[in-house]
Amino acid sequence: MEKTSGLRFSIDTGGTFTDIVVLDEDTGTLKMDKVPTTPENTLLGVLNAIEKVKLDLANVKTFFVHGSTTAINTLLQRKGVLTAYVTTTGFRDVPEIARYNRVEMYNPKYHKPPQILPRELRFEVTERLNARGEVEVELDTDDVRQVARKLKQKQVKAVAVCLLHAYKNPVHERKVKELILEEYPEVSVAISSEVVNEHREYERSMTTILNAYLAPVVETWIGDLEKELSRRGFAGQVILTRSDGGGMTGEVAKGSPINTLLSGPAGGAVGGLFIANNFGYPNLITMDVGGTSFDVCMIKDGHARTEQETNISGYSILIPNLDIRSIGAGGGSIAWIDVAGALHVGPQSAGASPGPICYGQGGTEPTVTDAAVANNYIDPNYFLGGEMKLNVELAKEGIKTKVCAPLNMDLYTGSSGMLRIVLSNMVEAIKDIAAQKGDDPREFSLLCFGGGGAIFGPFLMDELDIPRAIIPIGPANFSAWGMLMVDIRHDFVSTLMRKLDAVPIDELNNRFDALLKKGMDVLGTEGIAKERRKVFKSLDMRYAGQEHTVSVPLSFALNQGGKERLYQEFNRVYNDVYGYTLKQPAEIVNLRIMAIGEIPKPTIKEIKTGTKKADAALKAERKVFSFIQKEWIDFKVYERSRLLANNVVMGPALIEEPTTVTVVEVGHQCEVDRIGNLVITRK
């Protein structure tokens, strides 16, 4: 996977559009475009995007990076395969019992999410390991064979095996897998010690079940993708983005689809990390306004926070993932009125089909995009560079009928109200993620992308008193652009559950060495040269007797005096998170390594330099109804492709490009940096 001359490309499949970015590795030249997503078969959208940019796949010698919604859509729509569960006698109902916490504490009608698999597809086998991984009861192989025959009889397509304490000793799980495949070789088998090798019975079971549930679907989809690309001359490697912002080869992804659940939103955060570490903005709030959602991630000191657990559709899943918060506030978010007569926007979305009313594809519910078109922020004749004409009158009529008439208000009060509400929802989402981590948004810059990021970003900058908003190159394709920056990544974990004082240094080092070998072996199978492999160590630690842990990075050798230094580092991290420390022993819960295979980063082409005057890019003027000031304002309109580095655009102005428009509000100014990013500040 060494750098060679030629092309590389990435595709991000979103809820409304599928975005493609093609990079010439020698010149740094980018080609970007988008096509409608094809929800019925996302592969068609991928192929349509490739055809639209006239990409000759035979010229792509390196790789193709893809962020896919296949796994998450399969889960959300309950379209996985018929799956069974095999566990230790007495633990059949762990997935259904789950946790006793109430997610909605004050909702008397709250119900746990529906089960992925019914009780009749949950089976027990005789065996038992203790908490140290020692065999208490030998595995009954006849039990396993009988279960395997029942699986075949019921035509189960996948099976998840999660035995008690298998994270300490996988010997029984491996034998169960072997015996099931002997009896029923056609079935797909996932064992917890290979999917998520750590403690917490429910979370480990649920993660393994979902991996099994998704695996045949994802394997088929990746196989079809690779086959179609190969048929078109592609000889490079397919890389899928992971929920943690890394990448993995298609072959690895087939066996680990659970790690692609949050594949799409991760691309924008990875692009944000590149901006943060290469252009002098170490503290960034990334905001992605897409067709269906508003995704927020905070980057502090050049690092994005990673969580080890996430919750999707009510299921707790143990996968490393970037801390990205999503709400239903995108361009396709629908305006609606509740029974009390209050106006809401989202989380329902018009999606790719039928889309907003102004698309003229049968949509009847007014959306955020319709409101932006009605207020004249978006030129209906320049949407997608003029490729798609928007129907303004249809949008206005829809807003009048569904919003204005029921609330007895005029058109622009209704459309402005829709925009103001969705802006308020975005503000609250950013406040929420910042407050939970003790961060002040005023100490961050705002990186705005997605189709609507450049419209709402400057308003969010004012609402949150953020010093600047940055609109990157190709904002509507930025998540796909960010995917070009991914590195191959794999995470490995070993559960210890012992007090720091009681663990010999040699044992800690031996455990880390075993994890390190796993990481290096996987990177080796993916063709990563040794000089491009890196490893980062960390420990999940807590004070003895506590439940929750903090992640402590291990950047020093564990030798003589190493445990004392580790305890000091734990106290420092704990104090950063909770604001205090305790004078009591620490406990190590998990050891982790993150194995990184570095992929050569592309050269970012600088644009031509000009003066502060941006007159050459001025192309028109038009009136816009400001949803903040609630009046018509004359805006100058500039063409982004004609702007030069150092150009300054004074607000009120609109900076148009084929896939979005940047709003430079009254009282703002916008300066173009050396690679073409737009940096908006207050005058």
C-alpha positions as CSV (number, residue, x, y, z in Angstrom):
1,M,0.0,0.0,0.0
2,E,2.9,2.3,-0.8
3,K,2.3,5.6,-2.6
4,T,2.3,5.4,-6.3
5,S,1.5,7.9,-9.0
6,G,-2.1,7.9,-10.2
7,L,-5.5,8.5,-8.7
8,R,-7.3,7.7,-5.5
9,F,-10.9,8.3,-4.8
10,S,-13.5,8.1,-2.0
11,I,-17.3,7.9,-1.9
12,D,-19.6,8.8,1.0
13,T,-23.1,7.4,0.8
14,G,-25.4,9.8,2.7
15,G,-29.1,9.8,3.3
16,T,-29.9,12.1,0.4
17,F,-26.8,12.3,-1.8
18,T,-23.8,10.1,-2.6
19,D,-20.6,12.1,-2.8
20,I,-17.4,11.3,-4.7
21,V,-14.0,12.9,-4.5
22,V,-11.2,12.0,-7.0
23,L,-7.6,13.1,-6.2
24,D,-4.7,13.2,-8.6
25,E,-1.9,12.2,-6.3
26,D,0.8,14.0,-8.3
27,T,-0.8,17.4,-8.7
28,G,-3.2,17.5,-5.8
29,T,-6.0,18.4,-8.2
30,L,-9.5,17.4,-6.9
31,K,-12.6,16.5,-8.8
32,M,-15.9,16.5,-6.8
33,D,-19.5,15.6,-7.6
34,K,-22.6,14.1,-6.2
35,V,-25.5,12.0,-7.3
36,P,-28.8,11.1,-5.5
37,T,-28.5,8.2,-3.1
38,T,-30.3,5.0,-4.2
39,P,-31.8,3.7,-0.9
40,E,-33.1,0.5,-2.5
41,N,-29.5,-0.5,-3.5
42,T,-26.7,1.9,-2.4
43,L,-24.3,0.2,-4.8
44,L,-26.1,1.8,-7.7
45,G,-25.4,5.2,-6.2
46,V,-21.7,4.4,-6.0
47,L,-21.5,3.3,-9.6
48,N,-23.6,6.3,-10.7
49,A,-21.1,8.6,-9.0
50,I,-18.1,6.9,-10.7
51,E,-19.8,7.2,-14.1
52,K,-20.8,10.8,-13.5
53,V,-17.2,12.0,-13.0
54,K,-16.0,9.7,-15.9
55,L,-13.5,8.0,-13.6
56,D,-11.4,5.4,-15.4
57,L,-10.9,2.9,-12.6
58,A,-7.9,1.3,-14.4
59,N,-6.0,4.5,-13.5
60,V,-6.6,4.0,-9.8
61,K,-3.5,2.0,-8.7
62,T,-3.8,2.5,-4.9
63,F,-7.2,2.5,-3.2
64,F,-10.8,3.4,-2.9
65,V,-12.1,4.6,0.5
66,H,-15.8,4.2,1.1
67,G,-18.1,5.4,3.9
68,S,-21.2,3.3,3.8
69,T,-24.6,3.3,5.5
70,T,-25.2,-0.4,4.6
71,A,-24.7,-1.8,8.1
72,I,-26.6,1.0,10.0
73,N,-29.5,0.9,7.5
74,T,-29.7,-2.9,7.8
75,L,-29.9,-2.6,11.6
76,L,-32.3,0.3,11.7
77,Q,-34.6,-1.3,9.2
78,R,-34.3,-4.8,10.8
79,K,-33.2,-6.4,7.5
80,G,-30.4,-8.6,8.8
81,V,-30.4,-12.3,8.4
82,L,-32.1,-14.9,10.6
83,T,-29.7,-15.2,13.6
84,A,-29.4,-17.5,16.6
85,Y,-27.5,-17.1,19.9
86,V,-25.5,-19.8,21.7
87,T,-24.4,-19.3,25.3
88,T,-23.6,-21.0,28.6
89,T,-26.4,-22.8,30.4
90,G,-28.3,-20.3,32.5
91,F,-27.5,-17.2,30.4
92,R,-30.0,-17.6,27.6
93,D,-31.9,-14.5,28.4
94,V,-29.0,-12.0,28.9
95,P,-29.7,-10.2,25.6
96,E,-33.4,-9.7,26.7
97,I,-32.8,-8.8,30.3
98,A,-30.1,-6.3,29.3
99,R,-29.6,-3.6,31.9
100,Y,-32.1,-2.5,34.5
101,N,-31.6,1.2,33.8
102,R,-34.5,3.2,32.3
103,V,-33.3,5.3,29.3
104,E,-36.5,7.4,29.6
105,M,-36.8,7.6,33.4
106,Y,-40.1,9.6,33.5
107,N,-41.9,7.9,30.7
108,P,-44.3,5.2,32.2
109,K,-44.9,3.8,28.7
110,Y,-41.2,3.2,28.0
111,H,-40.4,-0.2,26.5
112,K,-37.0,-1.7,25.8
113,P,-36.1,-2.0,22.1
114,P,-37.5,-5.1,20.3
115,Q,-35.3,-8.2,20.3
116,I,-33.1,-8.9,17.3
117,L,-33.7,-12.6,17.8
118,P,-36.6,-14.4,19.5
119,R,-36.2,-16.7,22.5
120,E,-36.7,-19.9,20.5
121,L,-33.5,-19.0,18.6
122,R,-31.4,-18.6,21.9
123,F,-29.7,-21.9,22.9
124,E,-27.7,-23.1,25.8
125,V,-24.7,-25.5,26.0
126,T,-23.2,-27.1,29.0
127,E,-19.8,-25.6,29.9
128,R,-18.5,-23.1,32.5
129,L,-15.4,-21.0,33.0
130,N,-14.7,-19.0,36.1
131,A,-13.8,-15.3,36.2
132,R,-10.1,-16.2,35.9
133,G,-10.8,-18.2,32.7
134,E,-10.2,-21.6,34.4
135,V,-12.4,-24.5,33.2
136,E,-15.0,-25.4,35.9
137,V,-17.2,-27.6,33.6
138,E,-15.9,-29.1,30.4
139,L,-17.7,-28.3,27.2
140,D,-20.3,-30.9,26.3
141,T,-19.7,-31.5,22.6
142,D,-22.9,-33.5,22.2
143,D,-24.8,-30.4,23.4
144,V,-23.2,-28.3,20.7
145,R,-23.8,-30.8,17.9
146,Q,-27.5,-31.0,18.9
147,V,-27.8,-27.2,18.8
148,A,-26.0,-27.1,15.4
149,R,-28.6,-29.6,14.0
150,K,-31.4,-27.4,15.3
151,L,-29.8,-24.4,13.6
152,K,-29.7,-26.2,10.4
153,Q,-33.3,-27.4,10.8
154,K,-34.5,-23.8,11.4
155,Q,-32.4,-22.6,8.4
156,V,-30.6,-20.0,10.5
157,K,-28.2,-18.0,8.5
158,A,-25.9,-16.7,11.2
159,V,-25.1,-17.6,14.8
160,A,-23.5,-15.6,17.6
161,V,-21.6,-17.5,20.3
162,C,-21.0,-15.7,23.6
163,L,-19.9,-18.0,26.5
164,L,-19.4,-16.8,30.1
165,H,-15.9,-15.4,30.7
166,A,-14.7,-16.3,27.2
167,Y,-12.8,-13.0,27.2
168,K,-10.5,-14.6,29.7
169,N,-10.2,-17.9,27.8
170,P,-11.6,-18.5,24.3
171,V,-11.0,-22.2,24.2
172,H,-14.6,-23.3,24.5
173,E,-15.9,-20.6,22.1
174,R,-13.4,-21.7,19.4
175,K,-14.5,-25.4,19.9
176,V,-18.2,-24.4,19.6
177,K,-17.5,-22.6,16.4
178,E,-15.6,-25.6,15.0
179,L,-18.3,-28.1,15.9
180,I,-21.2,-25.9,14.5
181,L,-19.4,-25.5,11.2
182,E,-18.8,-29.3,11.0
183,E,-22.5,-29.9,11.3
184,Y,-23.7,-26.9,9.4
185,P,-20.8,-25.5,7.2
186,E,-23.1,-23.0,5.4
187,V,-23.9,-20.9,8.4
188,S,-21.9,-17.7,9.4
189,V,-20.5,-18.0,13.0
190,A,-19.3,-15.1,15.1
191,I,-17.7,-15.7,18.5
192,S,-17.4,-13.0,21.1
193,S,-13.7,-13.5,21.8
194,E,-13.0,-12.5,18.2
195,V,-15.6,-9.7,17.9
196,V,-15.2,-7.9,21.2
197,N,-12.8,-9.6,23.7
198,E,-13.8,-7.8,27.0
199,H,-16.0,-8.1,30.0
200,R,-19.6,-7.0,30.6
201,E,-21.9,-9.9,29.6
202,Y,-24.8,-8.0,28.1
203,E,-22.8,-5.6,26.0
204,R,-20.5,-8.4,24.7
205,S,-23.5,-10.6,23.8
206,M,-25.3,-7.7,22.1
207,T,-22.2,-6.7,20.1
208,T,-21.6,-10.3,18.9
209,I,-25.3,-10.8,18.0
210,L,-25.4,-7.7,15.9
211,N,-22.1,-8.6,14.2
212,A,-23.6,-12.0,13.3
213,Y,-26.9,-10.4,12.2
214,L,-25.1,-8.0,9.9
215,A,-22.2,-10.1,8.6
216,P,-23.9,-12.0,5.7
217,V,-25.6,-8.8,4.4
218,V,-22.4,-6.7,4.6
219,E,-20.3,-9.6,3.1
220,T,-22.6,-9.8,0.1
221,W,-22.6,-6.1,-0.4
222,I,-18.8,-5.7,-0.2
223,G,-18.5,-8.7,-2.5
224,D,-20.8,-7.2,-5.0
225,L,-19.0,-3.9,-4.8
226,E,-15.6,-5.5,-5.3
227,K,-16.9,-7.5,-8.2
228,E,-18.4,-4.5,-10.0
229,L,-15.3,-2.4,-9.4
230,S,-13.0,-5.2,-10.7
231,R,-15.3,-5.6,-13.8
232,R,-14.6,-1.9,-14.5
233,G,-10.8,-2.3,-14.3
234,F,-10.2,-1.4,-10.7
235,A,-7.1,-3.3,-9.4
236,G,-6.5,-1.4,-6.2
237,Q,-7.8,-2.0,-2.7
238,V,-11.2,-1.3,-1.2
239,I,-11.0,0.4,2.3
240,L,-14.1,0.9,4.5
241,T,-14.1,3.6,7.0
242,R,-14.7,2.5,10.6
243,S,-16.8,4.1,13.3
244,D,-13.6,5.2,15.1
245,G,-12.3,7.2,12.1
246,G,-9.9,4.6,10.9
247,G,-10.1,2.3,7.9
248,M,-10.0,-1.4,7.2
249,T,-9.8,-3.4,4.1
250,G,-12.9,-4.9,2.6
251,E,-11.8,-8.4,3.6
252,V,-11.5,-7.5,7.2
253,A,-14.8,-5.5,7.1
254,K,-16.7,-8.7,5.9
255,G,-15.9,-10.3,9.3
256,S,-16.3,-7.2,11.4
257,P,-19.3,-5.2,10.0
258,I,-20.1,-4.0,13.5
259,N,-17.2,-1.5,13.2
260,T,-18.8,0.1,10.1
261,L,-22.1,1.2,11.9
262,L,-21.0,4.8,12.1
263,S,-18.8,4.8,9.0
264,G,-20.4,7.8,7.2
265,P,-20.2,10.5,9.9
266,A,-16.6,9.5,10.8
267,G,-15.3,10.8,7.4
268,G,-16.0,14.5,8.2
269,A,-14.4,14.2,11.6
270,V,-11.2,12.7,10.0
271,G,-11.1,15.6,7.6
272,G,-11.5,17.9,10.6
273,L,-8.5,16.3,12.3
274,F,-6.5,16.9,9.2
275,I,-7.5,20.6,9.2
276,A,-6.8,20.9,12.9
277,N,-3.3,19.4,12.7
278,N,-2.1,21.1,9.5
279,F,-3.7,24.5,9.4
280,G,-3.3,25.9,12.9
281,Y,-6.8,25.2,14.3
282,P,-6.1,22.6,17.0
283,N,-9.5,23.2,18.7
284,L,-12.4,22.6,16.2
285,I,-16.1,21.9,16.4
286,T,-17.0,20.0,13.3
287,M,-20.6,20.4,12.1
288,D,-22.0,18.4,9.2
289,V,-25.4,19.5,8.0
290,G,-26.5,16.8,5.6
291,G,-29.8,15.8,4.1
292,T,-31.1,14.0,7.2
293,S,-28.9,14.9,10.1
294,F,-26.7,17.4,11.9
295,D,-23.5,15.7,13.2
296,V,-21.2,17.3,15.7
297,C,-17.7,16.3,16.9
298,M,-15.3,18.2,19.1
299,I,-11.5,18.2,18.3
300,K,-9.4,19.4,21.2
301,D,-5.6,19.9,20.9
302,G,-5.6,18.1,17.6
303,H,-7.4,15.0,19.0
304,A,-11.0,13.8,18.6
305,R,-12.5,12.0,21.5
306,T,-13.1,8.3,21.1
307,E,-15.7,6.4,23.1
308,Q,-15.5,2.6,23.7
309,E,-19.2,2.1,23.8
310,T,-22.2,3.5,21.8
311,N,-25.9,3.1,21.8
312,I,-27.8,2.5,18.6
313,S,-31.5,2.0,18.5
314,G,-31.4,1.2,22.2
315,Y,-28.7,-1.5,21.9
316,S,-25.5,-1.0,23.9
317,I,-22.5,-1.9,21.6
318,L,-18.9,-2.2,22.6
319,I,-17.1,-0.7,19.6
320,P,-14.6,2.2,19.5
321,N,-16.2,5.2,17.9
322,L,-15.6,8.9,17.5
323,D,-17.7,10.9,19.9
324,I,-20.1,12.2,17.3
325,R,-23.6,13.5,18.3
326,S,-26.3,13.4,15.7
327,I,-29.8,15.0,15.7
328,G,-32.4,15.1,13.0
329,A,-31.7,18.6,11.6
330,G,-30.6,18.4,8.0
331,G,-31.8,19.9,4.7
332,G,-34.5,17.3,4.4
333,S,-35.8,17.7,7.9
334,I,-39.6,18.2,7.8
335,A,-41.6,21.0,9.5
336,W,-44.6,19.8,11.5
337,I,-47.1,21.1,14.0
338,D,-47.9,19.2,17.2
339,V,-51.4,18.9,18.9
340,A,-50.7,22.0,21.0
341,G,-50.0,24.1,17.9
342,A,-46.3,24.4,18.3
343,L,-44.0,24.3,15.2
344,H,-41.2,21.7,15.1
345,V,-38.5,20.8,12.6
346,G,-37.3,17.2,12.3
347,P,-36.2,14.6,13.2
348,Q,-38.3,13.2,10.4
349,S,-36.7,13.7,7.0
350,A,-37.8,13.6,3.4
351,G,-34.6,11.8,2.5
352,A,-33.5,11.2,-1.0
353,S,-36.9,10.0,-2.1
354,P,-39.1,12.0,-2.5
355,G,-36.9,14.7,-1.0
356,P,-37.9,18.4,-0.4
357,I,-40.9,19.8,-2.1
358,C,-38.7,22.1,-4.3
359,Y,-37.1,19.0,-5.9
360,G,-40.3,18.4,-7.7
361,Q,-40.1,14.6,-7.2
362,G,-43.4,14.2,-5.3
363,G,-42.5,15.6,-1.9
364,T,-45.4,17.3,-0.1
365,E,-43.9,18.1,3.4
366,P,-42.0,21.4,3.8
367,T,-38.3,21.0,4.7
368,V,-35.4,23.1,5.7
369,T,-34.2,23.3,2.1
370,D,-37.6,24.5,1.0
371,A,-37.4,27.3,3.6
372,A,-33.9,28.3,2.5
373,V,-35.1,28.4,-1.2
374,A,-38.2,30.4,-0.2
375,N,-36.0,33.0,1.6
376,N,-33.7,33.3,-1.4
377,Y,-30.6,31.9,0.3
378,I,-30.4,29.3,-2.5
379,D,-30.5,30.2,-6.1
380,P,-33.0,27.7,-7.6
381,N,-31.3,28.0,-11.0
382,Y,-27.9,27.2,-9.7
383,F,-28.6,24.1,-7.5
384,L,-25.9,21.4,-8.4
385,G,-24.5,24.0,-10.7
386,G,-27.7,24.4,-12.6
387,E,-28.0,20.6,-13.2
388,M,-31.2,20.4,-11.1
389,K,-33.7,23.2,-11.2
390,L,-35.6,23.8,-8.0
391,N,-39.3,24.8,-8.0
392,V,-39.6,27.8,-5.7
393,E,-43.3,28.3,-6.1
394,L,-44.0,24.7,-5.2
395,A,-41.9,25.1,-2.0
396,K,-43.6,28.3,-1.1
397,E,-47.1,26.7,-1.6
398,G,-46.1,23.8,0.6
399,I,-44.9,26.1,3.4
400,K,-48.1,28.2,3.2
401,T,-50.3,25.1,3.3
402,K,-48.6,23.0,6.0
403,V,-47.1,25.8,8.2
404,C,-48.5,29.2,7.6
405,A,-52.2,28.5,7.3
406,P,-52.5,26.4,10.4
407,L,-50.5,29.0,12.4
408,N,-52.2,32.0,10.8
409,M,-48.9,33.7,9.6
410,D,-47.4,35.0,6.4
411,L,-45.0,33.0,4.2
412,Y,-41.8,34.6,5.3
413,T,-42.6,34.4,9.0
414,G,-43.3,30.7,8.5
415,S,-40.2,29.9,6.5
416,S,-38.0,32.0,8.8
417,G,-39.5,30.3,11.8
418,M,-38.5,26.9,10.3
419,L,-34.9,28.1,9.8
420,R,-34.8,29.6,13.3
421,I,-36.0,26.4,14.9
422,V,-33.5,24.2,13.2
423,L,-30.8,26.7,14.1
424,S,-31.8,26.5,17.7
425,N,-31.7,22.7,17.6
426,M,-28.2,22.9,16.3
427,V,-27.1,25.3,19.0
428,E,-28.5,23.0,21.7
429,A,-26.6,20.0,20.2
430,I,-23.3,21.8,20.3
431,K,-24.0,23.1,23.9
432,D,-24.8,19.6,25.0
433,I,-21.6,17.9,23.7
434,A,-19.5,20.8,25.0
435,A,-21.0,20.9,28.5
436,Q,-20.7,17.1,29.0
437,K,-16.9,17.4,28.5
438,G,-16.5,20.7,30.3
439,D,-15.5,22.6,27.2
440,D,-16.3,26.2,26.3
441,P,-17.3,26.6,22.6
442,R,-15.8,30.1,22.6
443,E,-12.3,28.5,22.7
444,F,-13.0,26.6,19.5
445,S,-13.3,27.3,15.8
446,L,-16.3,26.0,13.8
447,L,-15.7,23.8,10.8
448,C,-18.8,23.9,8.7
449,F,-19.5,21.3,6.0
450,G,-22.3,19.2,4.4
451,G,-24.7,20.7,2.0
452,G,-26.1,23.1,4.6
453,G,-23.1,23.7,6.9
454,A,-22.0,26.9,5.0
455,I,-25.5,28.3,5.4
456,F,-26.0,27.7,9.1
457,G,-22.3,27.9,10.3
458,P,-22.0,31.7,10.4
459,F,-25.2,32.0,12.4
460,L,-24.1,29.3,14.9
461,M,-20.8,31.3,15.2
462,D,-22.8,34.3,16.5
463,E,-25.2,32.3,18.6
464,L,-22.4,30.6,20.5
465,D,-19.9,33.5,20.4
466,I,-17.4,31.4,18.5
467,P,-14.5,33.5,17.0
468,R,-14.5,32.0,13.5
469,A,-16.3,29.7,11.1
470,I,-14.3,27.8,8.5
471,I,-15.9,26.6,5.3
472,P,-13.5,24.0,3.8
473,I,-12.9,23.3,0.1
474,G,-15.8,21.3,-1.3
475,P,-17.9,21.5,1.9
476,A,-20.8,19.5,0.5
477,N,-18.3,16.7,-0.3
478,F,-16.1,17.2,2.8
479,S,-16.9,13.9,4.4
480,A,-15.7,12.1,1.3
481,W,-12.7,14.4,1.2
482,G,-11.9,13.5,4.8
483,M,-12.0,9.8,3.9
484,L,-8.9,10.3,1.8
485,M,-7.1,11.1,5.0
486,V,-7.9,7.9,6.9
487,D,-5.3,5.5,8.2
488,I,-5.8,1.7,8.6
489,R,-6.8,1.2,12.3
490,H,-7.5,-1.8,14.5
491,D,-8.2,-1.9,18.2
492,F,-7.4,-4.8,20.5
493,V,-8.4,-5.2,24.2
494,S,-7.5,-7.5,27.1
495,T,-9.6,-7.5,30.3
496,L,-7.6,-7.6,33.5
497,M,-9.8,-6.5,36.4
498,R,-7.1,-6.3,39.1
499,K,-5.7,-3.6,41.4
500,L,-2.6,-1.8,40.0
501,D,-0.5,-2.7,43.1
502,A,-1.3,-6.4,42.6
503,V,-0.2,-6.8,39.0
504,P,3.5,-7.5,38.3
505,I,5.1,-5.2,35.7
506,D,6.2,-8.2,33.7
507,E,2.6,-9.4,33.4
508,L,1.4,-6.0,32.1
509,N,4.2,-5.9,29.5
510,N,3.5,-9.5,28.4
511,R,-0.2,-8.7,27.9
512,F,0.7,-5.6,25.9
513,D,3.1,-7.7,23.8
514,A,0.4,-10.2,23.0
515,L,-1.9,-7.4,21.9
516,L,0.9,-5.8,19.9
517,K,1.5,-9.1,18.0
518,K,-2.2,-9.3,17.1
519,G,-2.1,-5.7,15.8
520,M,1.1,-6.2,13.7
521,D,-0.2,-9.5,12.3
522,V,-3.4,-7.9,11.1
523,L,-1.6,-4.9,9.6
524,G,0.8,-7.3,7.9
525,T,-2.1,-9.2,6.2
526,E,-3.4,-5.9,4.9
527,G,-0.1,-5.1,3.2
528,I,1.1,-2.3,5.5
529,A,4.9,-2.0,5.4
530,K,6.6,-2.2,8.8
531,E,7.9,1.4,8.7
532,R,4.3,2.6,8.3
533,R,3.0,0.7,11.4
534,K,2.4,2.5,14.7
535,V,0.9,1.4,18.0
536,F,-0.6,3.4,20.8
537,K,-1.2,1.9,24.2
538,S,-3.8,2.8,26.9
539,L,-5.5,1.4,30.0
540,D,-9.0,1.7,31.3
541,M,-8.6,2.5,34.9
542,R,-10.7,3.5,37.9
543,Y,-10.4,3.7,41.7
544,A,-11.1,0.4,43.4
545,G,-14.8,-0.2,44.0
546,Q,-16.0,2.2,41.2
547,E,-17.9,1.2,38.1
548,H,-16.9,3.6,35.4
549,T,-13.3,4.0,34.0
550,V,-11.2,6.7,32.4
551,S,-8.8,6.0,29.5
552,V,-5.2,6.5,30.5
553,P,-2.7,6.8,27.6
554,L,0.6,4.9,28.1
555,S,3.3,6.9,26.5
556,F,6.2,5.6,28.6
557,A,7.9,2.3,29.3
558,L,6.5,0.2,32.2
559,N,9.8,-0.6,34.0
560,Q,11.2,0.1,37.5
561,G,9.0,2.9,38.9
562,G,6.5,2.5,36.0
563,K,3.5,1.7,38.2
564,E,4.0,4.8,40.3
565,R,4.2,6.9,37.2
566,L,1.1,5.2,35.8
567,Y,-0.8,5.9,39.0
568,Q,0.1,9.6,38.7
569,E,-1.0,9.7,35.1
570,F,-4.3,8.1,36.1
571,N,-4.9,10.7,38.8
572,R,-4.1,13.5,36.2
573,V,-6.6,12.1,33.7
574,Y,-9.2,11.4,36.4
575,N,-8.9,15.0,37.6
576,D,-9.3,16.4,34.0
577,V,-12.5,14.4,33.6
578,Y,-14.1,14.8,37.1
579,G,-12.4,17.7,38.7
580,Y,-11.0,15.9,41.7
581,T,-8.9,12.8,42.7
582,L,-9.1,10.3,45.6
583,K,-6.4,8.9,47.8
584,Q,-7.2,5.2,47.2
585,P,-5.8,2.3,45.1
586,A,-6.4,2.2,41.4
587,E,-7.7,-0.7,39.4
588,I,-6.8,-1.7,35.9
589,V,-9.9,-3.0,34.0
590,N,-8.7,-3.3,30.4
591,L,-5.5,-3.0,28.5
592,R,-5.9,-1.6,24.9
593,I,-3.7,-1.0,21.9
594,M,-4.6,0.9,18.7
595,A,-2.6,-0.4,15.8
596,I,-2.3,2.2,13.0
597,G,-1.2,1.5,9.4
598,E,-0.3,4.9,8.0
599,I,-1.5,5.6,4.4
600,P,0.5,8.4,2.6
601,K,-1.5,11.6,2.8
602,P,-2.3,13.5,-0.4
603,T,-0.7,16.8,-1.3
604,I,-3.1,19.7,-0.8
605,K,-2.9,22.0,-3.8
606,E,-2.6,25.7,-3.0
607,I,-4.7,28.2,-5.0
608,K,-3.5,31.3,-6.8
609,T,-2.8,34.4,-4.6
610,G,-4.5,37.7,-5.1
611,T,-5.1,40.9,-3.2
612,K,-7.8,41.7,-0.6
613,K,-10.1,42.8,-3.3
614,A,-12.5,40.1,-4.4
615,D,-14.2,42.1,-7.2
616,A,-13.2,39.6,-9.9
617,A,-15.4,36.9,-8.3
618,L,-18.5,39.2,-8.0
619,K,-21.3,38.0,-10.3
620,A,-24.6,39.4,-9.1
621,E,-26.7,40.9,-6.4
622,R,-30.0,39.6,-4.9
623,K,-32.4,40.2,-2.1
624,V,-32.5,37.7,0.7
625,F,-35.1,37.6,3.5
626,S,-32.9,37.3,6.6
627,F,-34.5,34.8,9.1
628,I,-32.6,36.5,11.9
629,Q,-33.3,40.1,11.2
630,K,-36.7,39.3,9.6
631,E,-36.3,41.8,6.7
632,W,-35.2,41.8,3.0
633,I,-31.5,42.6,2.7
634,D,-29.4,43.2,-0.4
635,F,-26.6,40.6,-0.7
636,K,-23.7,40.6,-3.1
637,V,-23.2,37.2,-4.8
638,Y,-19.7,35.8,-5.5
639,E,-18.6,32.7,-7.4
640,R,-16.3,30.7,-5.1
641,S,-14.2,29.2,-7.9
642,R,-13.1,32.7,-8.9
643,L,-11.8,33.7,-5.4
644,L,-8.1,33.9,-4.8
645,A,-6.1,33.4,-1.7
646,N,-6.1,36.7,0.5
647,N,-9.4,37.8,-1.1
648,V,-11.7,39.4,1.5
649,V,-15.5,39.4,1.1
650,M,-17.5,41.8,3.3
651,G,-21.0,40.9,4.4
652,P,-23.8,40.8,3.6
653,A,-22.7,38.4,0.8
654,L,-23.4,35.0,-0.6
655,I,-20.5,32.9,-1.9
656,E,-21.9,30.3,-4.3
657,E,-20.6,27.0,-5.6
658,P,-22.4,24.2,-7.4
659,T,-23.3,22.2,-4.3
660,T,-23.8,24.8,-1.5
661,V,-23.8,28.5,-0.7
662,T,-21.9,30.3,2.1
663,V,-23.6,33.0,3.9
664,V,-21.5,36.0,5.0
665,E,-23.9,37.8,7.3
666,V,-24.2,41.5,8.1
667,G,-21.2,42.3,10.4
668,H,-19.1,39.4,9.1
669,Q,-16.1,39.3,6.8
670,C,-14.7,36.3,4.9
671,E,-11.0,35.8,4.0
672,V,-9.7,33.1,1.7
673,D,-6.7,31.1,2.9
674,R,-3.9,29.5,0.8
675,I,-5.8,26.3,-0.1
676,G,-9.1,28.0,-0.6
677,N,-10.8,27.6,2.8
678,L,-13.2,30.4,3.6
679,V,-12.5,31.8,7.1
680,I,-15.4,33.9,8.4
681,T,-14.9,36.3,11.3
682,R,-16.7,39.3,12.7
683,K,-15.7,42.7,11.3
